[in-house]
């Protein structure tokens, strides 16, 4: 089936309130900064020389692999387009829609829950499973772009089938594959510590001392593995948590301290620089959309 690829959008945000499926094929791509979403992401690679950073984990992704990324996970893609065209499907879906499509005996968010025992970001699929996933994504992409009779019903059906299939694959042990041989255990431990202690004072010096490592070595290895500096990662993680707390209904004045910011002014500036809106404007927009 010949599909028309979408243009790359560096904004990395959904325009719809339920889901978006993107099909893209690029021979050149600008660098994408380490980022996170308020929604889940299911990523299927068709072709390309791709390495993906998710939190502290560095994955070599092969054509036919699935990546599962939750709103709690900072991530960044690295591609070498001179080797092969970068072709992929990317499904963005809001947690509320997954909950709506789920049943009592089938929670469709299981595959995407990083707290689930056995959770993994990377699934390496056998050929029949690759064909199944790609076929569903192709059909869903076509139907979601039309307005003919019954397209909404078929879209919902295909999306449900896709989520059920992804969950079945994620719950199978033989599909999990993590090619993270280049990952540093120390950096992974540092990231895990930041993720647990983001509300406390944190710095490169403090972390280097705690993990008995030279701050210069930690800085170099962290940049290589995570794709950003220690200080930048700490700030992104705090802002990520703050954004989730605001979405859950917490007030901006209560959020900044919980997330490790020393004062509201610093939190305000960092939030607006990262998201292009102030914490109160973001909260107001959420309230208007309800």
C-alpha positions in Angstrom: 0.0 0.0 0.0 1.6 3.3 -1.1 1.2 6.0 1.6 2.0 9.7 1.6 4.4 10.5 4.4 3.8 13.5 6.7 6.2 16.4 7.0 8.4 16.3 10.1 7.2 18.6 12.9 9.8 19.5 15.5 7.0 20.7 17.9 6.5 17.1 19.1 3.0 17.9 20.5 -0.5 16.5 19.6 -3.0 18.7 18.0 -5.9 16.3 18.8 -7.3 15.3 22.1 -7.4 11.6 21.5 -4.7 10.1 19.3 -2.5 10.8 16.3 -0.8 8.3 14.0 2.0 9.7 11.9 3.8 8.0 9.0 7.0 9.7 8.1 9.9 9.1 5.7 12.9 11.5 5.8 16.3 11.5 4.2 17.4 14.4 6.4 16.3 15.2 9.9 17.2 18.0 12.3 18.3 17.0 15.8 15.4 16.5 18.2 16.1 17.6 21.8 15.6 15.3 24.8 11.9 15.6 25.5 8.8 14.0 27.0 5.1 14.0 26.2 1.8 14.1 28.2 0.7 11.0 26.2 2.0 7.5 25.4 4.0 6.8 22.3 4.2 3.6 20.3 7.0 3.7 17.7 7.5 1.2 14.8 10.7 1.5 12.7 10.3 0.6 9.0 13.8 1.5 7.9 16.8 3.6 9.0 20.0 3.6 11.1 18.5 4.5 14.5 19.7 4.7 18.1 17.2 5.8 20.7 17.8 7.2 24.2 15.1 6.6 26.7 16.0 7.9 30.2 19.5 6.4 30.7 19.1 3.5 28.3 20.6 3.6 24.8 18.8 1.3 22.3 20.0 0.2 18.9 16.7 0.0 17.0 16.3 -2.3 14.0 13.6 -2.2 11.3 10.6 -4.1 12.6 11.2 -3.2 16.3 8.6 -1.6 18.5 9.4 1.0 21.1 7.0 1.8 24.0 7.4 5.1 25.7 5.3 6.5 28.6 4.8 10.1 29.7 7.2 9.6 32.5 10.2 8.9 30.2 12.5 11.5 28.7 13.6 10.3 25.3 15.6 11.3 22.1 16.2 9.8 18.7 19.6 9.7 17.0 19.6 8.8 13.3 22.2 8.5 10.5 20.2 9.3 7.4 23.1 8.8 5.1 22.9 5.1 5.6 19.2 4.6 4.9 16.0 6.6 4.7 14.4 7.1 8.1 10.9 5.6 7.8 8.6 5.0 10.8 5.1 5.0 12.3 4.6 6.9 15.5 1.3 6.6 17.4 0.6 9.1 20.1 -2.4 8.3 22.3 -3.8 10.0 25.4 -4.2 7.9 28.6 -7.9 8.8 28.8 -8.5 7.2 25.4 -6.6 4.0 26.4 -8.8 3.9 29.5 -11.9 4.3 27.5 -11.0 1.5 25.1 -10.0 -0.9 27.9 -12.3 -3.5 29.4 -12.4 -5.0 33.0 -10.4 -8.0 31.9 -8.1 -6.1 29.4 -6.3 -3.0 30.7 -4.7 -1.7 27.5 -2.2 0.5 29.4 -0.4 -2.5 30.8 2.2 -2.6 28.0 3.0 1.1 28.5 3.2 1.1 32.3 6.9 1.5 33.4 6.0 0.3 36.9 4.8 -3.0 35.6 7.1 -6.0 36.5 8.9 -7.0 33.3 8.3 -3.7 31.5 10.7 -2.9 28.7 10.8 -0.2 26.1 12.1 -2.3 23.1 10.2 -5.2 21.5 12.0 -7.2 18.8 9.3 -8.9 16.7 9.3 -11.9 14.5 8.3 -11.4 10.8 4.6 -12.4 11.3 4.3 -10.0 14.2 6.0 -7.3 12.2 3.6 -7.8 9.3 0.6 -7.7 11.7 1.7 -4.5 13.4 2.6 -2.8 10.2 -0.6 -3.9 8.5 -2.8 -2.5 11.4 -0.8 0.8 11.3 -1.2 1.2 7.6 -5.0 0.6 7.8 -5.3 2.9 10.8 -3.3 5.6 9.1 -5.6 5.5 6.0 -8.9 5.4 7.9 -7.9 8.1 10.3 -7.3 10.5 7.4 -10.7 10.0 5.7 -14.3 11.1 6.6 -16.2 8.5 4.6 -19.2 6.6 6.0 -18.2 4.6 9.1 -14.5 5.7 9.1 -14.8 6.6 12.8 -16.1 3.2 13.7 -13.4 1.4 11.7 -10.7 3.7 13.2 -11.8 2.9 16.7 -11.8 -0.8 15.9 -8.3 -0.8 14.3 -6.9 1.3 17.2 -8.3 -1.2 19.7 -6.9 -4.2 17.7 -3.5 -2.5 17.5 -3.4 -1.8 21.3 -4.5 -5.4 22.1 -1.8 -6.8 19.8 0.9 -4.5 21.3 -0.2 -5.7 24.8 -0.1 -9.3 23.8 3.4 -8.9 22.4 4.6 -6.9 25.5 3.4 -9.6 27.8 5.4 -12.2 25.9 8.9 -12.7 27.3 10.4 -13.7 24.0 9.7 -10.3 22.4 11.7 -8.3 24.9 15.0 -7.2 23.6 17.4 -4.6 25.0 20.5 -3.8 23.0 22.0 -1.5 25.6 25.5 -2.9 25.7 27.0 0.6 25.4 25.1 1.8 28.5 27.1 2.7 31.6 25.8 1.2 34.8 27.0 4.2 36.8 25.1 6.6 34.6 22.0 4.4 34.9 22.3 4.5 38.7 22.7 8.3 38.6 19.6 8.7 36.5 17.6 6.4 38.8 18.8 8.4 41.8 17.7 11.7 40.1 14.3 10.2 39.3 13.8 9.4 43.0 15.4 12.5 44.6 14.4 15.2 42.2 12.7 17.2 45.1 16.1 17.4 46.9 19.2 19.5 46.2 21.0 18.0 43.3 24.2 18.9 41.3 27.0 17.4 39.3 29.4 17.8 42.3 26.9 16.1 44.7 26.2 13.2 42.4 29.9 12.7 41.6 30.7 12.5 45.3 27.8 10.2 46.0 28.8 7.7 43.3 32.5 8.0 43.9 33.3 9.1 40.4 35.2 12.1 38.9 32.7 14.8 38.0 34.5 15.3 34.7 34.1 11.6 33.8 30.5 11.6 35.0 29.8 14.7 32.9 31.3 13.1 29.8 29.6 9.8 30.1 26.2 11.3 31.0 26.3 13.5 27.9 27.3 10.6 25.7 24.7 8.2 27.1 21.7 10.4 27.9 22.2 13.1 25.3 22.3 16.1 27.6 24.2 17.5 30.6 23.5 16.4 34.2 22.1 19.8 35.1 19.9 20.0 32.1 18.5 16.5 32.8 17.7 17.4 36.4 15.8 20.5 35.2 13.9 18.5 32.5 13.0 15.8 35.0 11.7 18.4 37.5 9.7 20.2 34.9 8.3 16.9 33.6 7.1 16.0 37.1 5.7 19.5 37.6 3.7 19.3 34.4 2.2 16.0 35.4 1.3 17.4 38.8 -0.4 20.4 37.1 -2.4 18.1 34.8 -3.5 16.2 37.9 -5.0 19.4 39.4 -2.2 20.7 41.7 -1.7 24.4 42.0 1.5 26.0 40.6 2.3 27.5 44.0 2.3 24.0 45.6 4.2 22.3 42.7 7.5 24.2 42.5 8.7 23.1 45.9 7.6 19.5 45.5 9.7 19.3 42.3 12.9 20.8 43.8 12.8 24.4 42.6 14.1 26.8 45.2 11.5 29.5 44.5 8.5 30.2 42.3 10.4 32.7 40.1 12.9 30.2 39.1 10.2 27.6 38.4 8.2 30.1 36.4 11.1 31.0 34.2 12.2 27.4 33.6 8.6 26.3 32.8 8.0 29.1 30.4 11.3 28.6 28.6 10.6 24.8 28.2 6.9 24.9 27.3 6.3 28.4 25.9 3.7 29.1 28.5 3.6 30.0 32.2 2.5 27.4 34.8 -0.7 29.4 35.5 -1.5 29.8 31.8 -1.0 26.1 31.3 -3.3 25.3 34.2 -5.9 27.8 32.8 -5.8 26.1 29.4 -6.3 22.7 31.0 -9.4 24.0 32.9 -10.9 25.5 29.8 -10.5 22.2 27.9 -12.5 20.2 30.5 
